[in-house]
């Protein structure tokens, strides 16, 4: 079970990103990885954008019971351009270190040729469709959609494990209040399905954090595959949990 928890952590986190009508130039977030009541580690994301270019990273490390059985870590990174039309990835990298199997992927988005290519590997190229995103940036587009009042979207996404491009369909299901280690939030509940996929992913996006997902659940044929709960976020002039404020200064001793 511990290995299952750990293998699901990355898939869950590939549902998190940042977007709004004008995305923050920099943000950071961290999640607790859980399977039921079992804590399995931490997932940390970061995003920076400057002069029309962005870099987004995800790092997952084991913790709790899971750390007793594996020291496998994950690193994902997306780089490309960003503007009024959204995000256009140019490279997507996934690396695993310390596990029994080496499963590294490194894809280039060749927009001129209209296809992706694996920089080191033999996966066949996939045909790029207009607006194709990767597994780190598609939630950027979701957040922008929600911020603009939308309730549904479909996006072609490069599915990194096999190099195929699949249609991700996201639909808002309603409002719900969610509590995480970072606090209690009013959220929009969104479900994601995909072509050729066995999994369903549910995201709870908080308007007060520019629709950042504060909780992410993943299911396979109705069975839970893990949960991510936000424990801290800083970006766009917001920070949760709120920084502790210093108490009043002690009164001077007049002697």
Order of alpha helices (4+ residues) and beta strands (2+ residues): alpha-beta-beta-beta-beta-beta-beta-beta-alpha-beta-beta-beta-beta-beta-beta-beta
